[in-house]
Amino acid sequence: MTATIPLMHGLVLAGTLFAIGLLGLLARRNILYILMSIEIMLNATGLAFVVAGSRWNQADGQIMFLIILTMAAAEVAVGLALLLRFHHQFKTLDADAASTMRG
């Protein structure tokens, strides 16, 4: 017998994770923390899809989670490349230093 998580508990957990990611995105100025906050938000949406798909016994939530994981992997690859270039150019990871970028 498999134990299932109630729909409301899963969605509350996903909403809490999304709120933590959004708070980290808005509060932090370090680019690395911003990327990690976006990653938390993507995982929260994936969790919401999986919980909802499990509720209605559909595989659609798992398929959407695979798409979200693919998008998160692309975000990490591009984000870390930009992060390395930004650090090489400005010697800091503070997002406010980007305001000095021209052309």
N, C-alpha and C positions, 0 to 999 in steps of 0.2 A: 504494500500500500504506500503510495507516495503522498507526502504531506504538501499541501499547496499553501502559498501565501495569499491571504485575502487581497482582493483588488485594491481596497482603500489603503492598506498598509504599504503595498508596493508603490502606489502613486504618491503617497505622502513621503516615502523615502526618496523617490525620484524628484519630487518637488523640493525637498530639503537640500538634496545634492545640487540641484540646479540653482537654488538660492545661494548656496555657499559659493558656487562657481561665479555667479553674477556679482556677489559681494567682493570676491577676490579680484574680479576683472575691473570693477569700479574703484576699488580702494588701493590697489597696488600700482606702483609706477615701474617696477622692474619687469622687463620684457619676458624673462623666464617665468615669473609668477603669472603673468598675463596668459602666456601659452598654456601653463598648467591649469589655470582657471577655465580656459576654453575647453580643455580636454575633460575636465570634470563635468562641464555643462553638456558636452557631447555624450559622455557616458550616462548621464542622468536621462537624457532623451532616449537613449538606447534601452535603458532599464524600463522606462515607461512603455515603450513599444513592446518589449518582451512580456511585461506584466499584462498589458492589454490583450496581446495575442494569446497568452496563456488562459486568460479569462474566457475567451470565446473559442478556445481550442482551434486556433488558426495558426498557420506557420508564417503569416504575414509579418508579425512582430519580429520574428527571428531573421527574416529576410531583410527587413528594414535595419535591424541591428548590424547585420553584415555590411550593409551599405554605409551605415554610420561609422563602423570600424574602418572601412576603406577610406572614407573621407577624413577620419582622424589621423590615419597613417600619412595621408598626403599633407595634411595640415602640419604634422610634426616634421616631415621632411622639408617642406618649404619654410616653415617657421624657424627651424634650427639653422638652415642655411642663411636666412636673413639675420638671425641672431648673431651668428659668427661674423657675418659681414659688418653688421652694426658695431659689434664689439671691436673688430679690427680697425674700423674707421674712427670711432669716438672714444675708445678705451673705457667705456661704461655701458651698462645695460639699462640705464635710466631712460624711460620713454620720453621724458621732457627734452632730452638732448636731440631728439628728432626734429624739434622745432627749428634747429639751426641748419637743417638740410635745405639746400637750394638746388634747383634745376636738376 
